[in-house]
Amino acid sequence: MPIALLQIGVEEVYTQTWAGNYPVLTLMDKIGFERVHVKEHYQVVGGEKVDGYTLKLNKGKI
């Protein structure tokens, strides 16, 4: 999907998730995303405040 977006002219691709979402973070790393911003205490998960991550596709890693 990110490659298809780049092929139609999209310059930058971003996504967001929370710090404990390890399956998504692992997948995003494998397909070329890098963390570019952390919003501390973004939301509460399981009664605990967790950070939110913004990730950007690094075109050099595709």
mmCIF file of the N, C-alpha and C atoms, coordinates in Angstrom:
data_MODEL
# 
_entry.id   MODEL 
# 
loop_
_atom_site.group_PDB 
_atom_site.id 
_atom_site.type_symbol 
_atom_site.label_atom_id 
_atom_site.label_alt_id 
_atom_site.label_comp_id 
_atom_site.label_asym_id 
_atom_site.label_entity_id 
_atom_site.label_seq_id 
_atom_site.pdbx_PDB_ins_code 
_atom_site.Cartn_x 
_atom_site.Cartn_y 
_atom_site.Cartn_z 
_atom_site.occupancy 
_atom_site.B_iso_or_equiv 
_atom_site.pdbx_formal_charge 
_atom_site.auth_seq_id 
_atom_site.auth_comp_id 
_atom_site.auth_asym_id 
_atom_site.auth_atom_id 
_atom_site.pdbx_PDB_model_num 
ATOM 1   N N  . MET A 1 1  ? 0.806  -1.203 0.000  1.00 0.00 ? 1  MET A N  1 
ATOM 2   C CA . MET A 1 1  ? 0.000  0.000  0.000  1.00 0.00 ? 1  MET A CA 1 
ATOM 3   C C  . MET A 1 1  ? 0.851  1.270  0.000  1.00 0.00 ? 1  MET A C  1 
ATOM 4   N N  . PRO A 1 2  ? 1.865  1.408  0.878  1.00 0.00 ? 2  PRO A N  1 
ATOM 5   C CA . PRO A 1 2  ? 2.661  2.637  0.837  1.00 0.00 ? 2  PRO A CA 1 
ATOM 6   C C  . PRO A 1 2  ? 3.322  2.854  -0.513 1.00 0.00 ? 2  PRO A C  1 
ATOM 7   N N  . ILE A 1 3  ? 3.805  1.786  -1.141 1.00 0.00 ? 3  ILE A N  1 
ATOM 8   C CA . ILE A 1 3  ? 4.464  1.923  -2.440 1.00 0.00 ? 3  ILE A CA 1 
ATOM 9   C C  . ILE A 1 3  ? 3.461  2.407  -3.479 1.00 0.00 ? 3  ILE A C  1 
ATOM 10  N N  . ALA A 1 4  ? 2.232  1.887  -3.432 1.00 0.00 ? 4  ALA A N  1 
ATOM 11  C CA . ALA A 1 4  ? 1.200  2.318  -4.374 1.00 0.00 ? 4  ALA A CA 1 
ATOM 12  C C  . ALA A 1 4  ? 0.911  3.804  -4.217 1.00 0.00 ? 4  ALA A C  1 
ATOM 13  N N  . LEU A 1 5  ? 0.890  4.295  -3.004 1.00 0.00 ? 5  LEU A N  1 
ATOM 14  C CA . LEU A 1 5  ? 0.658  5.720  -2.768 1.00 0.00 ? 5  LEU A CA 1 
ATOM 15  C C  . LEU A 1 5  ? 1.778  6.557  -3.361 1.00 0.00 ? 5  LEU A C  1 
ATOM 16  N N  . LEU A 1 6  ? 3.005  6.112  -3.192 1.00 0.00 ? 6  LEU A N  1 
ATOM 17  C CA . LEU A 1 6  ? 4.138  6.836  -3.755 1.00 0.00 ? 6  LEU A CA 1 
ATOM 18  C C  . LEU A 1 6  ? 4.090  6.825  -5.281 1.00 0.00 ? 6  LEU A C  1 
ATOM 19  N N  . GLN A 1 7  ? 3.615  5.730  -5.856 1.00 0.00 ? 7  GLN A N  1 
ATOM 20  C CA . GLN A 1 7  ? 3.553  5.612  -7.310 1.00 0.00 ? 7  GLN A CA 1 
ATOM 21  C C  . GLN A 1 7  ? 2.543  6.572  -7.925 1.00 0.00 ? 7  GLN A C  1 
ATOM 22  N N  . ILE A 1 8  ? 1.526  6.959  -7.165 1.00 0.00 ? 8  ILE A N  1 
ATOM 23  C CA . ILE A 1 8  ? 0.532  7.899  -7.700 1.00 0.00 ? 8  ILE A CA 1 
ATOM 24  C C  . ILE A 1 8  ? 0.857  9.339  -7.327 1.00 0.00 ? 8  ILE A C  1 
ATOM 25  N N  . GLY A 1 9  ? 2.042  9.559  -6.748 1.00 0.00 ? 9  GLY A N  1 
ATOM 26  C CA . GLY A 1 9  ? 2.490  10.918 -6.516 1.00 0.00 ? 9  GLY A CA 1 
ATOM 27  C C  . GLY A 1 9  ? 2.401  11.443 -5.097 1.00 0.00 ? 9  GLY A C  1 
ATOM 28  N N  . VAL A 1 10 ? 1.959  10.619 -4.154 1.00 0.00 ? 10 VAL A N  1 
ATOM 29  C CA . VAL A 1 10 ? 1.930  11.052 -2.761 1.00 0.00 ? 10 VAL A CA 1 
ATOM 30  C C  . VAL A 1 10 ? 3.375  11.215 -2.297 1.00 0.00 ? 10 VAL A C  1 
ATOM 31  N N  . GLU A 1 11 ? 3.704  12.360 -1.727 1.00 0.00 ? 11 GLU A N  1 
ATOM 32  C CA . GLU A 1 11 ? 5.087  12.660 -1.338 1.00 0.00 ? 11 GLU A CA 1 
ATOM 33  C C  . GLU A 1 11 ? 5.483  12.040 0.002  1.00 0.00 ? 11 GLU A C  1 
ATOM 34  N N  . GLU A 1 12 ? 4.567  12.047 0.959  1.00 0.00 ? 12 GLU A N  1 
ATOM 35  C CA . GLU A 1 12 ? 4.874  11.543 2.303  1.00 0.00 ? 12 GLU A CA 1 
ATOM 36  C C  . GLU A 1 12 ? 3.721  10.682 2.807  1.00 0.00 ? 12 GLU A C  1 
ATOM 37  N N  . VAL A 1 13 ? 4.068  9.608  3.538  1.00 0.00 ? 13 VAL A N  1 
ATOM 38  C CA . VAL A 1 13 ? 3.066  8.710  4.101  1.00 0.00 ? 13 VAL A CA 1 
ATOM 39  C C  . VAL A 1 13 ? 3.320  8.603  5.602  1.00 0.00 ? 13 VAL A C  1 
ATOM 40  N N  . TYR A 1 14 ? 2.298  8.866  6.398  1.00 0.00 ? 14 TYR A N  1 
ATOM 41  C CA . TYR A 1 14 ? 2.382  8.809  7.850  1.00 0.00 ? 14 TYR A CA 1 
ATOM 42  C C  . TYR A 1 14 ? 1.340  7.840  8.392  1.00 0.00 ? 14 TYR A C  1 
ATOM 43  N N  . THR A 1 15 ? 1.606  7.326  9.581  1.00 0.00 ? 15 THR A N  1 
ATOM 44  C CA . THR A 1 15 ? 0.628  6.545  10.321 1.00 0.00 ? 15 THR A CA 1 
ATOM 45  C C  . THR A 1 15 ? 0.868  6.794  11.807 1.00 0.00 ? 15 THR A C  1 
ATOM 46  N N  . GLN A 1 16 ? -0.108 6.418  12.630 1.00 0.00 ? 16 GLN A N  1 
ATOM 47  C CA . GLN A 1 16 ? 0.021  6.601  14.076 1.00 0.00 ? 16 GLN A CA 1 
ATOM 48  C C  . GLN A 1 16 ? -0.445 5.350  14.805 1.00 0.00 ? 16 GLN A C  1 
ATOM 49  N N  . THR A 1 17 ? 0.167  5.120  15.961 1.00 0.00 ? 17 THR A N  1 
ATOM 50  C CA . THR A 1 17 ? -0.236 4.030  16.840 1.00 0.00 ? 17 THR A CA 1 
ATOM 51  C C  . THR A 1 17 ? 0.247  4.355  18.245 1.00 0.00 ? 17 THR A C  1 
ATOM 52  N N  . TRP A 1 18 ? -0.059 3.487  19.174 1.00 0.00 ? 18 TRP A N  1 
ATOM 53  C CA . TRP A 1 18 ? 0.385  3.704  20.556 1.00 0.00 ? 18 TRP A CA 1 
ATOM 54  C C  . TRP A 1 18 ? 1.594  2.815  20.844 1.00 0.00 ? 18 TRP A C  1 
ATOM 55  N N  . ALA A 1 19 ? 2.344  3.208  21.859 1.00 0.00 ? 19 ALA A N  1 
ATOM 56  C CA . ALA A 1 19 ? 3.651  2.605  22.149 1.00 0.00 ? 19 ALA A CA 1 
ATOM 57  C C  . ALA A 1 19 ? 3.605  1.094  22.393 1.00 0.00 ? 19 ALA A C  1 
ATOM 58  N N  . GLY A 1 20 ? 2.534  0.569  22.906 1.00 0.00 ? 20 GLY A N  1 
ATOM 59  C CA . GLY A 1 20 ? 2.473  -0.857 23.220 1.00 0.00 ? 20 GLY A CA 1 
ATOM 60  C C  . GLY A 1 20 ? 1.929  -1.728 22.110 1.00 0.00 ? 20 GLY A C  1 
ATOM 61  N N  . ASN A 1 21 ? 1.681  -1.173 20.955 1.00 0.00 ? 21 ASN A N  1 
ATOM 62  C CA . ASN A 1 21 ? 1.124  -1.943 19.849 1.00 0.00 ? 21 ASN A CA 1 
ATOM 63  C C  . ASN A 1 21 ? 2.270  -2.593 19.066 1.00 0.00 ? 21 ASN A C  1 
ATOM 64  N N  . TYR A 1 22 ? 2.894  -3.572 19.689 1.00 0.00 ? 22 TYR A N  1 
ATOM 65  C CA . TYR A 1 22 ? 4.107  -4.193 19.145 1.00 0.00 ? 22 TYR A CA 1 
ATOM 66  C C  . TYR A 1 22 ? 3.913  -4.858 17.779 1.00 0.00 ? 22 TYR A C  1 
ATOM 67  N N  . PRO A 1 23 ? 2.794  -5.541 17.526 1.00 0.00 ? 23 PRO A N  1 
ATOM 68  C CA . PRO A 1 23 ? 2.631  -6.129 16.187 1.00 0.00 ? 23 PRO A CA 1 
ATOM 69  C C  . PRO A 1 23 ? 2.650  -5.064 15.080 1.00 0.00 ? 23 PRO A C  1 
ATOM 70  N N  . VAL A 1 24 ? 1.962  -3.954 15.306 1.00 0.00 ? 24 VAL A N  1 
ATOM 71  C CA . VAL A 1 24 ? 1.939  -2.885 14.301 1.00 0.00 ? 24 VAL A CA 1 
ATOM 72  C C  . VAL A 1 24 ? 3.312  -2.228 14.186 1.00 0.00 ? 24 VAL A C  1 
ATOM 73  N N  . LEU A 1 25 ? 3.964  -1.973 15.306 1.00 0.00 ? 25 LEU A N  1 
ATOM 74  C CA . LEU A 1 25 ? 5.288  -1.348 15.271 1.00 0.00 ? 25 LEU A CA 1 
ATOM 75  C C  . LEU A 1 25 ? 6.297  -2.228 14.532 1.00 0.00 ? 25 LEU A C  1 
ATOM 76  N N  . THR A 1 26 ? 6.223  -3.527 14.737 1.00 0.00 ? 26 THR A N  1 
ATOM 77  C CA . THR A 1 26 ? 7.108  -4.463 14.046 1.00 0.00 ? 26 THR A CA 1 
ATOM 78  C C  . THR A 1 26 ? 6.842  -4.448 12.544 1.00 0.00 ? 26 THR A C  1 
ATOM 79  N N  . LEU A 1 27 ? 5.559  -4.484 12.164 1.00 0.00 ? 27 LEU A N  1 
ATOM 80  C CA . LEU A 1 27 ? 5.200  -4.446 10.752 1.00 0.00 ? 27 LEU A CA 1 
ATOM 81  C C  . LEU A 1 27 ? 5.651  -3.142 10.105 1.00 0.00 ? 27 LEU A C  1 
ATOM 82  N N  . MET A 1 28 ? 5.389  -2.025 10.763 1.00 0.00 ? 28 MET A N  1 
ATOM 83  C CA . MET A 1 28 ? 5.761  -0.725 10.191 1.00 0.00 ? 28 MET A CA 1 
ATOM 84  C C  . MET A 1 28 ? 7.273  -0.614 9.995  1.00 0.00 ? 28 MET A C  1 
ATOM 85  N N  . ASP A 1 29 ? 8.025  -1.150 10.934 1.00 0.00 ? 29 ASP A N  1 
ATOM 86  C CA . ASP A 1 29 ? 9.485  -1.156 10.798 1.00 0.00 ? 29 ASP A CA 1 
ATOM 87  C C  . ASP A 1 29 ? 9.912  -1.986 9.583  1.00 0.00 ? 29 ASP A C  1 
ATOM 88  N N  . LYS A 1 30 ? 9.289  -3.142 9.409  1.00 0.00 ? 30 LYS A N  1 
ATOM 89  C CA . LYS A 1 30 ? 9.649  -4.034 8.300  1.00 0.00 ? 30 LYS A CA 1 
ATOM 90  C C  . LYS A 1 30 ? 9.355  -3.420 6.937  1.00 0.00 ? 30 LYS A C  1 
ATOM 91  N N  . ILE A 1 31 ? 8.328  -2.575 6.851  1.00 0.00 ? 31 ILE A N  1 
ATOM 92  C CA . ILE A 1 31 ? 7.972  -2.016 5.543  1.00 0.00 ? 31 ILE A CA 1 
ATOM 93  C C  . ILE A 1 31 ? 8.528  -0.606 5.340  1.00 0.00 ? 31 ILE A C  1 
ATOM 94  N N  . GLY A 1 32 ? 9.357  -0.134 6.293  1.00 0.00 ? 32 GLY A N  1 
ATOM 95  C CA . GLY A 1 32 ? 10.093 1.092  6.046  1.00 0.00 ? 32 GLY A CA 1 
ATOM 96  C C  . GLY A 1 32 ? 9.662  2.343  6.791  1.00 0.00 ? 32 GLY A C  1 
ATOM 97  N N  . PHE A 1 33 ? 8.795  2.203  7.791  1.00 0.00 ? 33 PHE A N  1 
ATOM 98  C CA . PHE A 1 33 ? 8.390  3.369  8.569  1.00 0.00 ? 33 PHE A CA 1 
ATOM 99  C C  . PHE A 1 33 ? 9.370  3.621  9.713  1.00 0.00 ? 33 PHE A C  1 
ATOM 100 N N  . GLU A 1 34 ? 9.535  4.899  10.056 1.00 0.00 ? 34 GLU A N  1 
ATOM 101 C CA . GLU A 1 34 ? 10.382 5.296  11.186 1.00 0.00 ? 34 GLU A CA 1 
ATOM 102 C C  . GLU A 1 34 ? 9.598  6.244  12.094 1.00 0.00 ? 34 GLU A C  1 
ATOM 103 N N  . ARG A 1 35 ? 9.872  6.169  13.381 1.00 0.00 ? 35 ARG A N  1 
ATOM 104 C CA . ARG A 1 35 ? 9.207  7.045  14.348 1.00 0.00 ? 35 ARG A CA 1 
ATOM 105 C C  . ARG A 1 35 ? 9.738  8.465  14.190 1.00 0.00 ? 35 ARG A C  1 
ATOM 106 N N  . VAL A 1 36 ? 8.815  9.421  14.046 1.00 0.00 ? 36 VAL A N  1 
ATOM 107 C CA . VAL A 1 36 ? 9.217  10.812 13.883 1.00 0.00 ? 36 VAL A CA 1 
ATOM 108 C C  . VAL A 1 36 ? 8.694  11.718 14.989 1.00 0.00 ? 36 VAL A C  1 
ATOM 109 N N  . HIS A 1 37 ? 7.746  11.210 15.789 1.00 0.00 ? 37 HIS A N  1 
ATOM 110 C CA . HIS A 1 37 ? 7.207  12.033 16.869 1.00 0.00 ? 37 HIS A CA 1 
ATOM 111 C C  . HIS A 1 37 ? 6.628  11.128 17.960 1.00 0.00 ? 37 HIS A C  1 
ATOM 112 N N  . VAL A 1 38 ? 6.791  11.570 19.203 1.00 0.00 ? 38 VAL A N  1 
ATOM 113 C CA . VAL A 1 38 ? 6.204  10.870 20.344 1.00 0.00 ? 38 VAL A CA 1 
ATOM 114 C C  . VAL A 1 38 ? 5.348  11.869 21.104 1.00 0.00 ? 38 VAL A C  1 
ATOM 115 N N  . LYS A 1 39 ? 4.089  11.513 21.328 1.00 0.00 ? 39 LYS A N  1 
ATOM 116 C CA . LYS A 1 39 ? 3.214  12.318 22.169 1.00 0.00 ? 39 LYS A CA 1 
ATOM 117 C C  . LYS A 1 39 ? 3.058  11.560 23.487 1.00 0.00 ? 39 LYS A C  1 
ATOM 118 N N  . GLU A 1 40 ? 3.684  12.079 24.522 1.00 0.00 ? 40 GLU A N  1 
ATOM 119 C CA . GLU A 1 40 ? 3.688  11.381 25.812 1.00 0.00 ? 40 GLU A CA 1 
ATOM 120 C C  . GLU A 1 40 ? 2.293  11.350 26.427 1.00 0.00 ? 40 GLU A C  1 
ATOM 121 N N  . HIS A 1 41 ? 2.013  10.231 27.077 1.00 0.00 ? 41 HIS A N  1 
ATOM 122 C CA . HIS A 1 41 ? 0.742  10.028 27.793 1.00 0.00 ? 41 HIS A CA 1 
ATOM 123 C C  . HIS A 1 41 ? -0.454 10.298 26.892 1.00 0.00 ? 41 HIS A C  1 
ATOM 124 N N  . TYR A 1 42 ? -0.394 9.801  25.690 1.00 0.00 ? 42 TYR A N  1 
ATOM 125 C CA . TYR A 1 42 ? -1.384 10.053 24.644 1.00 0.00 ? 42 TYR A CA 1 
ATOM 126 C C  . TYR A 1 42 ? -2.768 9.508  24.991 1.00 0.00 ? 42 TYR A C  1 
ATOM 127 N N  . GLN A 1 43 ? -2.805 8.298  25.536 1.00 0.00 ? 43 GLN A N  1 
ATOM 128 C CA . GLN A 1 43 ? -4.092 7.686  25.868 1.00 0.00 ? 43 GLN A CA 1 
ATOM 129 C C  . GLN A 1 43 ? -3.906 6.695  27.007 1.00 0.00 ? 43 GLN A C  1 
ATOM 130 N N  . VAL A 1 44 ? -5.021 6.211  27.513 1.00 0.00 ? 44 VAL A N  1 
ATOM 131 C CA . VAL A 1 44 ? -4.987 5.231  28.597 1.00 0.00 ? 44 VAL A CA 1 
ATOM 132 C C  . VAL A 1 44 ? -5.336 3.861  28.016 1.00 0.00 ? 44 VAL A C  1 
ATOM 133 N N  . VAL A 1 45 ? -4.451 2.895  28.267 1.00 0.00 ? 45 VAL A N  1 
ATOM 134 C CA . VAL A 1 45 ? -4.663 1.516  27.829 1.00 0.00 ? 45 VAL A CA 1 
ATOM 135 C C  . VAL A 1 45 ? -4.476 0.626  29.045 1.00 0.00 ? 45 VAL A C  1 
ATOM 136 N N  . GLY A 1 46 ? -5.485 -0.152 29.377 1.00 0.00 ? 46 GLY A N  1 
ATOM 137 C CA . GLY A 1 46 ? -5.400 -1.038 30.533 1.00 0.00 ? 46 GLY A CA 1 
ATOM 138 C C  . GLY A 1 46 ? -5.144 -0.284 31.826 1.00 0.00 ? 46 GLY A C  1 
ATOM 139 N N  . GLY A 1 47 ? -5.686 0.924  31.925 1.00 0.00 ? 47 GLY A N  1 
ATOM 140 C CA . GLY A 1 47 ? -5.529 1.718  33.134 1.00 0.00 ? 47 GLY A CA 1 
ATOM 141 C C  . GLY A 1 47 ? -4.198 2.447  33.246 1.00 0.00 ? 47 GLY A C  1 
ATOM 142 N N  . GLU A 1 48 ? -3.378 2.368  32.211 1.00 0.00 ? 48 GLU A N  1 
ATOM 143 C CA . GLU A 1 48 ? -2.057 2.991  32.236 1.00 0.00 ? 48 GLU A CA 1 
ATOM 144 C C  . GLU A 1 48 ? -1.916 3.974  31.071 1.00 0.00 ? 48 GLU A C  1 
ATOM 145 N N  . LYS A 1 49 ? -1.320 5.127  31.335 1.00 0.00 ? 49 LYS A N  1 
ATOM 146 C CA . LYS A 1 49 ? -1.087 6.099  30.276 1.00 0.00 ? 49 LYS A CA 1 
ATOM 147 C C  . LYS A 1 49 ? 0.062  5.619  29.387 1.00 0.00 ? 49 LYS A C  1 
ATOM 148 N N  . VAL A 1 50 ? -0.176 5.671  28.083 1.00 0.00 ? 50 VAL A N  1 
ATOM 149 C CA . VAL A 1 50 ? 0.842  5.237  27.126 1.00 0.00 ? 50 VAL A CA 1 
ATOM 150 C C  . VAL A 1 50 ? 1.109  6.351  26.119 1.00 0.00 ? 50 VAL A C  1 
ATOM 151 N N  . ASP A 1 51 ? 2.285  6.300  25.515 1.00 0.00 ? 51 ASP A N  1 
ATOM 152 C CA . ASP A 1 51 ? 2.662  7.288  24.518 1.00 0.00 ? 51 ASP A CA 1 
ATOM 153 C C  . ASP A 1 51 ? 2.037  6.953  23.166 1.00 0.00 ? 51 ASP A C  1 
ATOM 154 N N  . GLY A 1 52 ? 1.867  7.977  22.355 1.00 0.00 ? 52 GLY A N  1 
ATOM 155 C CA . GLY A 1 52 ? 1.427  7.809  20.976 1.00 0.00 ? 52 GLY A CA 1 
ATOM 156 C C  . GLY A 1 52 ? 2.600  8.063  20.048 1.00 0.00 ? 52 GLY A C  1 
ATOM 157 N N  . TYR A 1 53 ? 2.700  7.270  18.999 1.00 0.00 ? 53 TYR A N  1 
ATOM 158 C CA . TYR A 1 53 ? 3.797  7.401  18.043 1.00 0.00 ? 53 TYR A CA 1 
ATOM 159 C C  . TYR A 1 53 ? 3.258  7.835  16.683 1.00 0.00 ? 53 TYR A C  1 
ATOM 160 N N  . THR A 1 54 ? 3.978  8.749  16.053 1.00 0.00 ? 54 THR A N  1 
ATOM 161 C CA . THR A 1 54 ? 3.741  9.080  14.657 1.00 0.00 ? 54 THR A CA 1 
ATOM 162 C C  . THR A 1 54 ? 4.916  8.513  13.879 1.00 0.00 ? 54 THR A C  1 
ATOM 163 N N  . LEU A 1 55 ? 4.602  7.775  12.821 1.00 0.00 ? 55 LEU A N  1 
ATOM 164 C CA . LEU A 1 55 ? 5.628  7.135  11.996 1.00 0.00 ? 55 LEU A CA 1 
ATOM 165 C C  . LEU A 1 55 ? 5.515  7.656  10.568 1.00 0.00 ? 55 LEU A C  1 
ATOM 166 N N  . LYS A 1 56 ? 6.663  7.806  9.926  1.00 0.00 ? 56 LYS A N  1 
ATOM 167 C CA . LYS A 1 56 ? 6.717  8.291  8.549  1.00 0.00 ? 56 LYS A CA 1 
ATOM 168 C C  . LYS A 1 56 ? 7.457  7.270  7.693  1.00 0.00 ? 56 LYS A C  1 
ATOM 169 N N  . LEU A 1 57 ? 6.942  7.040  6.507  1.00 0.00 ? 57 LEU A N  1 
ATOM 170 C CA . LEU A 1 57 ? 7.590  6.112  5.589  1.00 0.00 ? 57 LEU A CA 1 
ATOM 171 C C  . LEU A 1 57 ? 8.902  6.709  5.103  1.00 0.00 ? 57 LEU A C  1 
ATOM 172 N N  . ASN A 1 58 ? 9.981  5.950  5.281  1.00 0.00 ? 58 ASN A N  1 
ATOM 173 C CA . ASN A 1 58 ? 11.295 6.341  4.783  1.00 0.00 ? 58 ASN A CA 1 
ATOM 174 C C  . ASN A 1 58 ? 11.450 5.701  3.417  1.00 0.00 ? 58 ASN A C  1 
ATOM 175 N N  . LYS A 1 59 ? 11.344 6.508  2.358  1.00 0.00 ? 59 LYS A N  1 
ATOM 176 C CA . LYS A 1 59 ? 11.375 5.976  0.991  1.00 0.00 ? 59 LYS A CA 1 
ATOM 177 C C  . LYS A 1 59 ? 12.686 5.251  0.687  1.00 0.00 ? 59 LYS A C  1 
ATOM 178 N N  . GLY A 1 60 ? 13.737 5.584  1.409  1.00 0.00 ? 60 GLY A N  1 
ATOM 179 C CA . GLY A 1 60 ? 15.021 4.934  1.207  1.00 0.00 ? 60 GLY A CA 1 
ATOM 180 C C  . GLY A 1 60 ? 15.062 3.506  1.723  1.00 0.00 ? 60 GLY A C  1 
ATOM 181 N N  . LYS A 1 61 ? 14.086 3.113  2.539  1.00 0.00 ? 61 LYS A N  1 
ATOM 182 C CA . LYS A 1 61 ? 14.054 1.758  3.112  1.00 0.00 ? 61 LYS A CA 1 
ATOM 183 C C  . LYS A 1 61 ? 13.145 0.803  2.336  1.00 0.00 ? 61 LYS A C  1 
ATOM 184 N N  . ILE A 1 62 ? 12.504 1.305  1.316  1.00 0.00 ? 62 ILE A N  1 
ATOM 185 C CA . ILE A 1 62 ? 11.551 0.452  0.572  1.00 0.00 ? 62 ILE A CA 1 
ATOM 186 C C  . ILE A 1 62 ? 12.314 -0.471 -0.350 1.00 0.00 ? 62 ILE A C  1 
# 
